[in-house]
Amino acid sequence: MDEAVKLAPALDALIRHQLVLRGITNGQRVPEDFARAHANELVATSMRAHTKSAFDPSTLDMDFYFTESSSGMAHGALHA
């Protein structure tokens, strides 16, 4: 995933295609910038966003998601 812009899609491709990740680099100098990959650190890093996503609900949207409908079930709740 050389020169990947975002980490999460690169991790998704690794998981979907069951590829083995041996290590990562955060620079152009190999082997100096090469480091062993740690799953917990990669997942945590991939979940941090530097900018707000277009899909993040606004504060006003939260009332819609968590209010009860006339049937007594919350909007968006799954019906069995």
ZIBEL-V932815 format. One record per pair of residues at least 4 apart in sequence whose ideal C-beta (glycine too) atoms are under 7 Angstrom apart, sorted by the first residue. I is the first residue (numbers start at 0). J is the second residue. Records with the same first field share a line. If there is no record, write none. Layout:
# ZIBEL-V932815
I=J ; J
This chain:
# ZIBEL-V932815
0=9 ; 12
3=9
6=10 ; 41 ; 44 ; 45
7=11 ; 45
8=12
9=13
10=14 ; 41 ; 45
11=15
12=16
13=18 ; 20
20=36
21=36
22=33 ; 34 ; 35 ; 36
23=34 ; 36
24=29 ; 32 ; 33
25=32
26=32
28=32
29=33
36=41
37=41
38=42
39=43
40=44
41=45
42=46
43=47
48=52
51=55
56=60 ; 61 ; 64
60=64
61=65
62=66
63=74
64=74 ; 75
65=73
66=74
67=71 ; 73
68=72 ; 74
72=76
